[in-house]
């Protein structure tokens, strides 16, 4: 799980979280956060790396021009 957004009547925000779920152990592991908070991004695994590409840097509920990210991050899970 990478990034995300939260909306309610008082809070509008995007997140930098990076977590992985292990179904065998039924537990989540927190990893160091992404550099830029965003949601609606694309992710994929190649080898021991998880790549996170693009995304929106503001909630979908904010009016005006969208603020999109062209950032790409690679997280190395080797030895974790």
C-alpha positions in Angstrom: 0.0 0.0 0.0 1.5 3.3 -1.0 0.1 6.8 -0.4 -3.6 7.5 -0.2 -6.1 10.2 0.6 -8.5 11.0 3.4 -11.6 13.2 3.2 -14.2 14.2 5.8 -15.9 17.4 6.9 -12.8 18.7 8.7 -9.7 17.0 7.1 -8.6 16.8 3.5 -5.2 15.3 2.9 -2.8 12.9 1.1 -0.3 10.5 2.6 3.3 9.4 2.2 2.7 6.0 3.9 4.3 2.8 2.5 3.2 -0.5 4.0 3.2 -4.2 3.0 0.9 -6.9 4.2 2.1 -10.4 4.8 -0.9 -12.8 4.6 1.0 -15.7 6.0 1.8 -13.8 9.2 -1.4 -11.7 9.0 0.6 -8.5 9.7 1.5 -5.2 8.2 5.0 -3.8 8.0 5.7 0.0 7.8 8.5 1.1 5.6 10.1 4.6 5.3 7.6 7.0 3.7 7.6 8.2 0.2 9.3 11.5 -0.4 6.2 13.2 -1.8 2.7 12.5 -0.4 0.3 11.4 -3.1 -2.7 9.2 -4.1 -3.9 7.7 -7.3 -0.4 6.6 -8.2 0.8 3.5 -10.1 3.0 0.9 -8.4 4.7 -2.3 -9.5 7.4 -4.8 -8.4 10.5 -5.7 -10.3 13.0 -8.0 -8.6 13.4 -6.8 -5.0 12.1 -3.2 -5.8 8.7 -1.7 -5.5 8.3 1.3 -8.0 5.9 4.1 -7.4 5.1 6.4 -10.3 3.1 9.6 -10.7 0.0 10.3 -8.6 -2.0 13.3 -7.4 -0.6 15.6 -4.7 -3.9 16.9 -3.5 -7.2 15.4 -2.6 -9.8 14.8 -5.3 -12.2 17.0 -3.4 -10.2 20.2 -3.9 -11.4 22.5 -6.6 -9.1 24.2 -9.1 -6.3 22.9 -11.2 -5.0 19.4 -10.3 -1.6 19.1 -8.9 0.0 16.0 -10.3 3.4 14.5 -9.6 5.9 13.2 -12.1 8.0 11.7 -9.4 9.2 8.1 -9.5 10.4 6.3 -6.4 12.0 2.9 -6.0 12.0 1.1 -2.6 14.4 -1.8 -2.2 13.0 -4.7 -0.1 16.0 -6.9 -0.3 16.9 -8.3 3.2 13.6 -7.1 4.7 
